[in-house]
Amino acid sequence: MNNATAATSPSPEAGRVEVKTRSRASFRDWLAANNLTLGPIGALLILIVVFSFAAGSDFLSKDNLTNILAQSGVIAVMGTGLTFVLLLGEIDLAFAAIAVLAGISGSLFYTGHQFPTWFFGQATFGEGSQLLSIVTALVLATALGLIAGLMTAKIGVPSFIATLGLLLLCNGWAFYWAQGEIVYDAAPIVNTLGGDVVGPIPVIAITAAVIMLVAHIVLSRTRFGRYIYMTGSNRRAAELAGVNTHRVIISVFGISGFLAGVAGLLAVGRLGSAQPAGSNDYLLPVLAATVVGGVSLFGGVGNIRATLVGVLVFAVLDNGLDQTDIDIHLKPFMRGLILLIAIVVNVAGLRIAARARMAEHADDETVAVPPPAAGASAPAAAKGGA
Protein backbone atom coordinates (compact mmCIF):
# COMPACT_ATOMS: atom_id res chain seq x y z
CA MET A 1 0.00 0.00 0.00
CA ASN A 2 1.23 3.48 -0.83
CA ASN A 3 2.26 5.34 2.31
CA ALA A 4 0.90 8.62 0.96
CA THR A 5 -2.51 7.12 0.43
CA ALA A 6 -2.61 5.79 3.98
CA ALA A 7 -1.63 9.13 5.40
CA THR A 8 -4.36 11.01 3.62
CA SER A 9 -7.32 8.79 4.49
CA PRO A 10 -9.67 11.22 6.23
CA SER A 11 -11.29 10.42 9.55
CA PRO A 12 -14.74 11.82 10.46
CA GLU A 13 -13.28 13.90 13.29
CA ALA A 14 -10.11 15.25 11.71
CA GLY A 15 -11.67 16.41 8.49
CA ARG A 16 -14.44 18.56 9.95
CA VAL A 17 -14.73 21.62 12.22
CA GLU A 18 -18.05 21.88 14.00
CA VAL A 19 -19.22 25.32 15.10
CA LYS A 20 -22.37 25.70 17.21
CA THR A 21 -24.96 27.98 15.69
CA ARG A 22 -26.16 29.19 19.04
CA SER A 23 -23.84 29.40 22.01
CA ARG A 24 -25.19 29.73 25.51
CA ALA A 25 -24.36 33.17 26.83
CA SER A 26 -22.05 33.24 29.78
CA PHE A 27 -23.25 34.53 33.12
CA ARG A 28 -21.17 37.65 32.62
CA ASP A 29 -22.75 38.37 29.25
CA TRP A 30 -26.20 37.81 30.74
CA LEU A 31 -25.47 40.32 33.48
CA ALA A 32 -24.25 42.86 30.92
CA ALA A 33 -27.29 42.40 28.72
CA ASN A 34 -29.72 42.76 31.66
CA ASN A 35 -27.92 45.42 33.68
CA LEU A 36 -30.68 47.98 33.06
CA THR A 37 -33.13 45.70 34.86
CA LEU A 38 -30.89 44.18 37.53
CA GLY A 39 -29.28 47.48 38.55
CA PRO A 40 -32.48 49.18 39.79
CA ILE A 41 -33.61 46.00 41.58
CA GLY A 42 -30.26 45.80 43.33
CA ALA A 43 -30.47 49.48 44.26
CA LEU A 44 -33.96 48.95 45.71
CA LEU A 45 -32.79 46.05 47.88
CA ILE A 46 -29.76 48.01 49.07
CA LEU A 47 -31.90 51.02 50.02
CA ILE A 48 -34.32 48.81 51.97
CA VAL A 49 -31.46 47.25 53.92
CA VAL A 50 -29.70 50.58 54.56
CA PHE A 51 -32.82 52.39 55.78
CA SER A 52 -33.89 49.39 57.85
CA PHE A 53 -30.76 49.95 59.93
CA ALA A 54 -30.53 53.75 59.65
CA ALA A 55 -34.20 54.49 60.42
CA GLY A 56 -34.85 51.64 62.85
CA SER A 57 -37.81 49.30 63.03
CA ASP A 58 -40.29 52.05 62.09
CA PHE A 59 -39.14 51.90 58.46
CA LEU A 60 -40.50 48.39 57.88
CA SER A 61 -43.60 48.90 59.99
CA LYS A 62 -47.02 48.28 58.46
CA ASP A 63 -48.01 51.95 58.64
CA ASN A 64 -44.83 53.14 56.95
CA LEU A 65 -45.05 50.56 54.17
CA THR A 66 -48.63 51.68 53.56
CA ASN A 67 -47.37 55.25 53.42
CA ILE A 68 -44.72 54.27 50.85
CA LEU A 69 -47.38 52.68 48.67
CA ALA A 70 -49.53 55.81 48.93
CA GLN A 71 -46.58 58.03 48.05
CA SER A 72 -45.83 55.83 45.03
CA GLY A 73 -49.33 56.06 43.56
CA VAL A 74 -49.22 59.51 41.96
CA ILE A 75 -45.61 59.10 40.79
CA ALA A 76 -46.44 55.70 39.28
CA VAL A 77 -49.35 57.06 37.22
CA MET A 78 -47.33 60.02 35.94
CA GLY A 79 -44.33 57.76 35.34
CA THR A 80 -46.46 55.44 33.22
CA GLY A 81 -47.38 58.29 30.90
CA LEU A 82 -43.78 59.49 30.78
CA THR A 83 -42.61 55.95 29.94
CA PHE A 84 -44.70 55.99 26.77
CA VAL A 85 -43.09 59.28 25.74
CA LEU A 86 -39.52 58.21 26.55
CA LEU A 87 -39.96 55.00 24.56
CA LEU A 88 -40.49 57.24 21.53
CA GLY A 89 -37.17 58.96 22.17
CA GLU A 90 -39.02 62.16 23.10
CA ILE A 91 -39.32 64.05 26.39
CA ASP A 92 -42.30 65.51 28.25
CA LEU A 93 -41.70 68.33 30.71
CA ALA A 94 -45.34 69.43 30.96
CA PHE A 95 -46.96 66.38 32.60
CA ALA A 96 -46.60 67.69 36.18
CA ALA A 97 -48.04 71.11 35.31
CA ILE A 98 -50.90 69.44 33.40
CA ALA A 99 -51.59 67.30 36.46
CA VAL A 100 -51.77 70.36 38.71
CA LEU A 101 -54.06 72.18 36.28
CA ALA A 102 -56.35 69.13 36.05
CA GLY A 103 -56.54 68.83 39.83
CA ILE A 104 -57.37 72.50 40.28
CA SER A 105 -59.89 72.62 37.46
CA GLY A 106 -61.63 69.45 38.68
CA SER A 107 -62.04 70.94 42.15
CA LEU A 108 -63.23 74.31 40.85
CA PHE A 109 -65.70 72.71 38.47
CA TYR A 110 -67.16 70.50 41.21
CA THR A 111 -67.55 73.19 43.85
CA GLY A 112 -69.04 75.67 41.42
CA HIS A 113 -66.43 78.20 42.47
CA GLN A 114 -66.38 81.25 40.24
CA PHE A 115 -63.18 81.48 38.30
CA PRO A 116 -62.12 84.06 35.72
CA THR A 117 -62.26 83.30 32.01
CA TRP A 118 -60.68 85.31 29.25
CA PHE A 119 -63.83 86.08 27.28
CA PHE A 120 -66.79 85.52 29.60
CA GLY A 121 -65.67 87.06 32.88
CA GLN A 122 -66.53 85.13 36.05
CA ALA A 123 -67.93 81.68 35.28
CA THR A 124 -69.01 78.49 36.99
CA PHE A 125 -69.20 75.04 35.46
CA GLY A 126 -70.50 71.64 36.53
CA GLU A 127 -71.48 72.65 40.05
CA GLY A 128 -72.15 69.57 42.18
CA SER A 129 -71.61 67.06 39.38
CA GLN A 130 -68.76 64.66 40.17
CA LEU A 131 -68.79 62.98 36.77
CA LEU A 132 -68.90 66.19 34.77
CA SER A 133 -66.10 67.82 36.76
CA ILE A 134 -63.83 64.78 36.47
CA VAL A 135 -64.51 64.20 32.77
CA THR A 136 -63.92 67.87 31.98
CA ALA A 137 -60.62 67.91 33.84
CA LEU A 138 -59.46 64.75 32.02
CA VAL A 139 -60.54 66.09 28.63
CA LEU A 140 -58.60 69.29 29.31
CA ALA A 141 -55.48 67.33 30.30
CA THR A 142 -55.74 65.03 27.27
CA ALA A 143 -56.20 68.00 24.93
CA LEU A 144 -53.05 69.64 26.28
CA GLY A 145 -51.12 66.41 25.72
CA LEU A 146 -52.43 66.18 22.16
CA ILE A 147 -51.32 69.76 21.53
CA ALA A 148 -47.80 68.80 22.58
CA GLY A 149 -47.94 65.82 20.23
CA LEU A 150 -49.19 67.92 17.32
CA MET A 151 -46.45 70.49 17.84
CA THR A 152 -43.84 67.74 17.89
CA ALA A 153 -45.11 65.52 15.08
CA LYS A 154 -46.75 67.94 12.65
CA ILE A 155 -44.94 71.23 13.15
CA GLY A 156 -41.57 69.73 14.00
CA VAL A 157 -41.01 71.58 17.28
CA PRO A 158 -38.59 69.58 19.47
CA SER A 159 -40.57 67.94 22.24
CA PHE A 160 -38.30 69.53 24.86
CA ILE A 161 -39.24 73.02 23.68
CA ALA A 162 -42.91 72.21 23.04
CA THR A 163 -43.50 70.73 26.48
CA LEU A 164 -41.40 73.40 28.19
CA GLY A 165 -43.74 76.00 26.71
CA LEU A 166 -46.76 73.99 27.87
CA LEU A 167 -45.25 73.72 31.34
CA LEU A 168 -45.10 77.50 31.64
CA LEU A 169 -48.57 77.85 30.13
CA CYS A 170 -50.19 75.35 32.50
CA ASN A 171 -48.44 76.76 35.55
CA GLY A 172 -49.70 80.23 34.72
CA TRP A 173 -53.16 78.91 33.90
CA ALA A 174 -53.40 77.10 37.24
CA PHE A 175 -52.37 80.21 39.17
CA TYR A 176 -54.84 82.30 37.19
CA TRP A 177 -57.81 80.03 37.78
CA ALA A 178 -57.00 79.48 41.46
CA GLN A 179 -55.99 83.13 41.89
CA GLY A 180 -52.87 81.89 43.62
CA GLU A 181 -54.84 80.22 46.41
CA ILE A 182 -55.02 76.59 47.53
CA VAL A 183 -58.30 74.90 46.59
CA TYR A 184 -59.47 72.55 49.35
CA ASP A 185 -62.71 71.06 48.04
CA ALA A 186 -62.83 68.06 45.72
CA ALA A 187 -65.38 65.53 44.49
CA PRO A 188 -66.03 62.70 46.98
CA ILE A 189 -64.96 60.05 44.47
CA VAL A 190 -61.62 61.83 44.10
CA ASN A 191 -61.15 61.80 47.87
CA THR A 192 -62.01 58.09 47.91
CA LEU A 193 -59.52 57.17 45.19
CA GLY A 194 -56.79 59.30 46.72
CA GLY A 195 -57.28 58.79 50.45
CA ASP A 196 -59.11 55.56 51.30
CA VAL A 197 -57.56 52.15 51.99
CA VAL A 198 -58.66 48.57 51.37
CA GLY A 199 -57.23 46.63 54.28
CA PRO A 200 -53.58 47.70 54.47
CA ILE A 201 -53.41 48.78 50.82
CA PRO A 202 -54.24 52.35 49.77
CA VAL A 203 -56.84 52.69 47.03
CA ILE A 204 -54.48 55.05 45.20
CA ALA A 205 -51.90 52.24 44.99
CA ILE A 206 -54.51 49.83 43.64
CA THR A 207 -55.56 52.41 41.05
CA ALA A 208 -51.94 52.92 40.01
CA ALA A 209 -51.39 49.16 39.77
CA VAL A 210 -54.41 48.74 37.47
CA ILE A 211 -53.22 51.58 35.23
CA MET A 212 -49.70 50.15 35.03
CA LEU A 213 -51.07 46.68 34.24
CA VAL A 214 -53.16 48.06 31.37
CA ALA A 215 -50.15 50.02 30.11
CA HIS A 216 -47.98 46.89 30.27
CA ILE A 217 -50.50 44.95 28.20
CA VAL A 218 -50.70 47.77 25.65
CA LEU A 219 -46.93 47.94 25.26
CA SER A 220 -46.24 44.22 25.22
CA ARG A 221 -49.32 42.66 23.59
CA THR A 222 -50.73 45.14 21.08
CA ARG A 223 -49.78 46.41 17.65
CA PHE A 224 -49.82 49.97 18.96
CA GLY A 225 -47.21 48.99 21.57
CA ARG A 226 -44.98 47.51 18.86
CA TYR A 227 -45.34 50.69 16.84
CA ILE A 228 -44.17 52.72 19.84
CA TYR A 229 -41.00 50.62 20.19
CA MET A 230 -40.41 50.72 16.43
CA THR A 231 -40.81 54.49 16.32
CA GLY A 232 -38.48 54.98 19.26
CA SER A 233 -35.82 52.57 17.99
CA ASN A 234 -35.63 53.84 14.40
CA ARG A 235 -38.25 56.31 13.24
CA ARG A 236 -37.18 56.23 9.60
CA ALA A 237 -37.27 52.44 9.47
CA ALA A 238 -40.70 52.45 11.12
CA GLU A 239 -42.00 54.84 8.46
CA LEU A 240 -40.60 52.64 5.70
CA ALA A 241 -42.37 49.68 7.33
CA GLY A 242 -45.68 51.51 7.00
CA VAL A 243 -46.05 52.89 10.53
CA ASN A 244 -47.76 56.27 10.76
CA THR A 245 -45.22 57.69 13.21
CA HIS A 246 -46.96 61.07 13.39
CA ARG A 247 -50.13 59.41 14.62
CA VAL A 248 -48.17 57.33 17.12
CA ILE A 249 -46.43 60.40 18.52
CA ILE A 250 -49.65 62.39 18.84
CA SER A 251 -51.43 59.46 20.49
CA VAL A 252 -48.62 58.88 22.97
CA PHE A 253 -48.56 62.51 24.08
CA GLY A 254 -52.35 62.33 24.43
CA ILE A 255 -51.95 59.28 26.68
CA SER A 256 -49.35 61.13 28.74
CA GLY A 257 -51.70 64.09 29.14
CA PHE A 258 -54.62 61.86 30.12
CA LEU A 259 -52.57 59.99 32.74
CA ALA A 260 -51.23 63.30 34.05
CA GLY A 261 -54.84 64.39 34.52
CA VAL A 262 -55.65 61.18 36.40
CA ALA A 263 -52.57 61.65 38.58
CA GLY A 264 -53.54 65.25 39.29
CA LEU A 265 -56.97 64.20 40.54
CA LEU A 266 -55.46 61.42 42.65
CA ALA A 267 -52.99 63.90 44.16
CA VAL A 268 -55.87 66.19 45.17
CA GLY A 269 -57.66 63.26 46.80
CA ARG A 270 -54.54 62.18 48.67
CA LEU A 271 -53.47 65.63 49.89
CA GLY A 272 -56.98 67.01 50.37
CA SER A 273 -56.16 70.14 48.37
CA ALA A 274 -55.11 71.41 44.97
CA GLN A 275 -52.02 73.62 45.02
CA PRO A 276 -51.07 75.83 42.04
CA ALA A 277 -47.36 75.41 42.78
CA GLY A 278 -47.53 71.64 43.12
CA SER A 279 -45.84 70.80 39.80
CA ASN A 280 -42.41 71.32 41.32
CA ASP A 281 -43.10 68.42 43.70
CA TYR A 282 -43.55 65.91 40.86
CA LEU A 283 -41.49 66.89 37.82
CA LEU A 284 -38.06 65.75 39.02
CA PRO A 285 -39.23 62.77 41.12
CA VAL A 286 -41.20 61.26 38.23
CA LEU A 287 -38.43 61.88 35.70
CA ALA A 288 -35.85 60.46 38.10
CA ALA A 289 -37.96 57.42 38.95
CA THR A 290 -38.53 56.56 35.30
CA VAL A 291 -34.88 56.92 34.33
CA VAL A 292 -33.68 55.08 37.46
CA GLY A 293 -35.88 52.16 36.45
CA GLY A 294 -33.96 51.76 33.21
CA VAL A 295 -36.17 53.41 30.59
CA SER A 296 -33.83 54.75 27.92
CA LEU A 297 -33.68 58.47 27.24
CA PHE A 298 -32.97 57.66 23.60
CA GLY A 299 -36.09 55.60 22.89
CA GLY A 300 -36.93 51.98 22.19
CA VAL A 301 -35.65 50.49 25.47
CA GLY A 302 -37.67 50.05 28.66
CA ASN A 303 -41.00 48.80 29.92
CA ILE A 304 -43.57 49.33 32.65
CA ARG A 305 -41.86 46.83 34.97
CA ALA A 306 -38.73 48.99 34.85
CA THR A 307 -40.79 52.08 35.66
CA LEU A 308 -42.41 50.30 38.62
CA VAL A 309 -39.01 49.41 40.07
CA GLY A 310 -37.81 52.98 39.57
CA VAL A 311 -40.89 54.36 41.30
CA LEU A 312 -40.32 52.08 44.28
CA VAL A 313 -36.64 53.05 44.42
CA PHE A 314 -37.47 56.73 44.55
CA ALA A 315 -40.37 56.26 47.00
CA VAL A 316 -38.18 54.22 49.37
CA LEU A 317 -35.39 56.79 49.08
CA ASP A 318 -37.73 59.71 49.74
CA ASN A 319 -39.40 57.98 52.67
CA GLY A 320 -36.11 56.75 54.09
CA LEU A 321 -34.66 60.26 54.08
CA ASP A 322 -37.72 61.45 55.99
CA GLN A 323 -37.24 58.69 58.57
CA THR A 324 -33.58 59.55 59.23
CA ASP A 325 -32.02 62.64 60.78
CA ILE A 326 -30.85 64.09 57.45
CA ASP A 327 -31.45 67.83 57.14
CA ILE A 328 -34.73 68.45 55.32
CA HIS A 329 -33.04 71.10 53.21
CA LEU A 330 -30.66 68.43 51.89
CA LYS A 331 -33.44 66.41 50.26
CA PRO A 332 -33.64 68.50 47.05
CA PHE A 333 -29.89 68.07 46.67
CA MET A 334 -30.24 64.32 47.11
CA ARG A 335 -32.98 64.21 44.49
CA GLY A 336 -30.81 66.08 42.00
CA LEU A 337 -27.85 63.85 42.76
CA ILE A 338 -29.92 60.70 42.28
CA LEU A 339 -31.25 62.00 38.95
CA LEU A 340 -27.74 62.84 37.74
CA ILE A 341 -26.40 59.43 38.75
CA ALA A 342 -29.41 57.74 37.14
CA ILE A 343 -28.78 59.48 33.81
CA VAL A 344 -25.10 58.49 33.82
CA VAL A 345 -25.92 54.88 34.76
CA ASN A 346 -28.68 54.78 32.14
CA VAL A 347 -26.39 55.85 29.31
CA ALA A 348 -23.53 53.62 30.49
CA GLY A 349 -25.90 50.66 30.88
CA LEU A 350 -27.17 51.10 27.33
CA ARG A 351 -23.61 51.00 26.01
CA ILE A 352 -22.77 47.89 28.01
CA ALA A 353 -25.94 46.17 26.84
CA ALA A 354 -25.20 47.11 23.23
CA ARG A 355 -21.67 45.66 23.47
CA ALA A 356 -23.08 42.49 25.02
CA ARG A 357 -25.56 42.09 22.16
CA MET A 358 -22.82 42.62 19.60
CA ALA A 359 -20.64 40.00 21.29
CA GLU A 360 -23.54 37.56 21.43
CA HIS A 361 -24.27 38.00 17.73
CA ALA A 362 -20.60 37.48 16.93
CA ASP A 363 -20.55 34.22 18.91
CA ASP A 364 -23.73 33.02 17.23
CA GLU A 365 -22.41 33.36 13.69
CA THR A 366 -21.90 30.05 11.88
CA VAL A 367 -18.61 29.39 10.16
CA ALA A 368 -18.83 26.43 7.80
CA VAL A 369 -15.56 24.57 7.12
CA PRO A 370 -16.12 21.74 4.59
CA PRO A 371 -14.28 18.45 5.01
CA PRO A 372 -11.61 17.58 2.47
CA ALA A 373 -12.72 15.50 -0.49
CA ALA A 374 -12.42 11.73 -0.13
CA GLY A 375 -9.05 10.50 -1.30
CA ALA A 376 -7.53 13.94 -1.39
CA SER A 377 -4.03 14.14 -0.04
CA ALA A 378 -2.60 16.82 2.19
CA PRO A 379 0.14 18.75 0.46
CA ALA A 380 2.76 17.73 2.96
CA ALA A 381 1.76 14.05 2.85
CA ALA A 382 1.55 14.01 -0.92
CA LYS A 383 4.96 15.58 -1.15
CA GLY A 384 6.36 12.98 1.21
CA GLY A 385 4.76 10.15 -0.81
CA ALA A 386 6.25 11.41 -4.00
Secondary structure, 3 states (H helix, E strand, C coil): CCHHHHHCCCCCCCCCECCCCCCCCCHHHHHHHCHHHHHHHHHHHHHHHHHHHHCCHHHHCHHHHHHHHHHHHHHHHHHHHHHHHHHCCCCCCCHHHHHHHHHHHHHHHHHCCCEEECCCEEECCCCCCHHHHHHHHHHHHHHHHHHHHHHHHHHCCCHHHHHHHHHHHHHHHHHHHHCCCCECCCCHHHHHHHHCEECCEEHHHHHHHHHHHHHHHHHHHCHHHHHHHHHHHCHHHHHHCCCCHHHHHHHHHHHHHHHHHHHHHHHHHHHCCECCCHHHHCHHHHHHHHHHCCCCCCCCCCCHHHHHHHHHHHHHHHHHHHHCCCCHHHHHHHHHHHHHHHHHHHHHHHHHHHHHHHHHHHHHCCCCECCCCCCCCCHHHHHHHC
